[in-house]
Amino acid sequence: MKRRTFRYEDHTDDSFTYTTSWANGWTTQNYAIPAKSKVLMRYNIPCRNDDYGTWGGGLYARLYYSINDASWVDLGHSGYSSCMHTNCGSITRYCAWHHFDFGSLTSDFNLKFLFQHTSYTGSGSLNGNSIAAGGTDAYHGGMNKPFRHHLTIEGFTDA
């Protein structure tokens, strides 16, 4: 058998706001994945929270995936891992990755993701409010928004 590799890079320029209740963010397109694949998905979420309370702000990020547009599968959430602060606002990003073993799927399939967000206190912005912008940067392929919400999917199959 010959190993087949694949890679997708995707991004959104849409802005999302979040508060202390879970809200949907980016729902990606479907990505065509070969049967019996092993997949690594990495993502970056630029975030801003201007809650200037004593201790607060925060971004919780929850990720779901769906195969062939079936029900969403919850991968859990990050905890309050980004945009936390004391007596100030916060602009940062949250980066994470997930490994998937789809060895039990014997046919090619479509895979998509849904991001949800909430805060510890206050409200925040994702991908907007000047946090995703930046000058043109050759390292990021000349994009004028090198820090925008993006993901990379890489994988292989030996099937």
C-alpha positions as CSV (number, residue, x, y, z in Angstrom):
1,M,0.0,0.0,0.0
2,K,1.1,3.5,-0.7
3,R,0.7,6.2,1.9
4,R,-1.5,9.1,0.7
5,T,-1.1,12.5,2.5
6,F,-3.4,15.5,2.5
7,R,-3.4,19.0,3.9
8,Y,-6.0,21.8,4.2
9,E,-5.5,25.4,5.3
10,D,-8.5,27.5,6.0
11,H,-9.4,30.7,7.7
12,T,-12.3,33.1,8.4
13,D,-12.4,36.8,8.3
14,D,-15.7,36.9,10.1
15,S,-15.7,38.5,13.6
16,F,-17.5,36.9,16.5
17,T,-18.4,38.2,19.9
18,Y,-18.8,36.2,23.1
19,T,-20.2,36.7,26.6
20,T,-20.7,34.5,29.7
21,S,-23.0,32.1,27.7
22,W,-21.8,29.7,25.1
23,A,-22.2,31.0,21.6
24,N,-21.4,29.6,18.2
25,G,-18.4,30.9,16.3
26,W,-16.9,29.7,13.1
27,T,-18.5,26.7,11.4
28,T,-16.0,25.5,8.8
29,Q,-16.7,24.0,5.4
30,N,-16.5,20.3,4.8
31,Y,-13.1,18.8,4.1
32,A,-12.8,15.6,2.1
33,I,-10.9,13.0,4.1
34,P,-9.8,9.6,2.8
35,A,-10.9,6.4,4.5
36,K,-8.9,5.1,7.5
37,S,-7.0,8.4,8.0
38,K,-5.0,9.7,10.8
39,V,-5.5,13.5,11.2
40,L,-3.9,16.4,13.0
41,M,-6.0,19.6,13.2
42,R,-4.3,22.8,14.6
43,Y,-6.0,26.1,15.1
44,N,-5.5,29.7,16.2
45,I,-8.2,32.0,17.6
46,P,-7.2,35.7,18.1
47,C,-9.2,37.0,21.0
48,R,-9.8,40.3,22.9
49,N,-11.6,40.8,26.2
50,D,-11.9,44.3,27.6
51,D,-13.5,43.5,31.0
52,Y,-11.4,45.7,33.3
53,G,-12.7,44.1,36.5
54,T,-10.4,43.0,39.3
55,W,-9.9,39.5,37.9
56,G,-11.7,38.3,34.8
57,G,-12.1,38.3,31.1
58,G,-11.2,35.0,29.7
59,L,-11.9,32.9,26.7
60,Y,-13.2,29.3,26.9
61,A,-13.1,27.6,23.5
62,R,-15.1,24.5,22.7
63,L,-14.6,22.4,19.6
64,Y,-17.0,20.1,17.9
65,Y,-16.6,17.9,14.7
66,S,-19.1,16.3,12.4
67,I,-18.7,13.5,9.9
68,N,-20.8,13.6,6.8
69,D,-23.0,16.4,8.3
70,A,-24.2,14.0,11.1
71,S,-24.5,15.1,14.7
72,W,-21.8,17.2,16.3
73,V,-19.3,15.4,18.5
74,D,-18.1,17.5,21.5
75,L,-14.3,17.5,22.1
76,G,-14.6,19.4,25.3
77,H,-13.4,22.9,26.1
78,S,-10.2,24.6,26.9
79,G,-11.0,26.1,30.3
80,Y,-10.3,29.7,30.8
81,S,-6.9,29.6,29.0
82,S,-6.7,32.9,27.2
83,C,-7.5,36.6,27.7
84,M,-7.5,36.3,31.5
85,H,-6.2,39.4,33.3
86,T,-6.3,41.6,36.4
87,N,-7.4,45.3,36.1
88,C,-6.8,45.5,32.4
89,G,-8.0,44.3,29.0
90,S,-6.4,41.5,27.2
91,I,-5.5,40.8,23.5
92,T,-4.0,37.4,22.8
93,R,-4.7,34.2,21.0
94,Y,-5.6,30.7,21.8
95,C,-3.9,27.9,19.9
96,A,-4.5,24.2,20.2
97,W,-4.4,20.9,18.3
98,H,-6.3,17.7,18.1
99,H,-5.3,14.2,16.8
100,F,-8.0,12.0,15.2
101,D,-7.7,8.3,14.3
102,F,-10.4,7.5,11.8
103,G,-9.0,4.0,11.1
104,S,-12.5,2.5,11.6
105,L,-14.0,4.5,8.7
106,T,-13.8,2.4,5.6
107,S,-15.1,5.0,3.1
108,D,-14.0,8.5,2.3
109,F,-15.9,11.1,4.3
110,N,-16.4,14.8,4.9
111,L,-15.2,16.4,8.1
112,K,-16.2,19.8,9.4
113,F,-15.7,21.8,12.7
114,L,-17.8,24.1,14.9
115,F,-16.1,26.5,17.4
116,Q,-18.0,27.8,20.4
117,H,-16.9,30.4,22.9
118,T,-17.7,31.9,26.2
119,S,-16.0,34.1,28.8
120,Y,-15.3,33.9,32.5
121,T,-16.6,37.5,32.9
122,G,-17.4,40.3,30.6
123,S,-17.5,40.0,26.8
124,G,-15.0,39.7,24.1
125,S,-14.3,39.7,20.4
126,L,-12.7,37.0,18.2
127,N,-11.0,37.9,14.9
128,G,-12.2,41.5,15.0
129,N,-11.7,44.8,16.8
130,S,-8.2,45.1,15.3
131,I,-6.9,41.9,16.8
132,A,-6.6,39.9,13.6
133,A,-5.1,42.7,11.5
134,G,-1.4,43.4,10.9
135,G,0.9,44.6,8.3
136,T,1.7,42.5,5.2
137,D,4.1,39.8,6.3
138,A,6.1,37.6,3.9
139,Y,6.3,34.9,6.6
140,H,2.5,34.5,6.5
141,G,2.3,34.5,2.7
142,G,1.8,38.2,2.3
143,M,-1.5,38.1,4.1
144,N,-2.6,41.5,5.5
145,K,-4.3,39.6,8.4
146,P,-1.6,37.1,9.6
147,F,-3.2,36.6,13.0
148,R,-6.8,35.8,11.8
149,H,-8.8,32.7,13.0
150,H,-7.3,29.8,11.0
151,L,-6.8,26.1,11.0
152,T,-4.6,23.5,9.4
153,I,-5.6,19.9,8.8
154,E,-2.9,17.4,7.9
155,G,-3.2,13.7,7.6
156,F,-2.4,10.4,5.9
157,T,-3.9,7.1,5.1
158,D,-2.2,3.8,4.1
159,A,-5.5,2.4,2.8
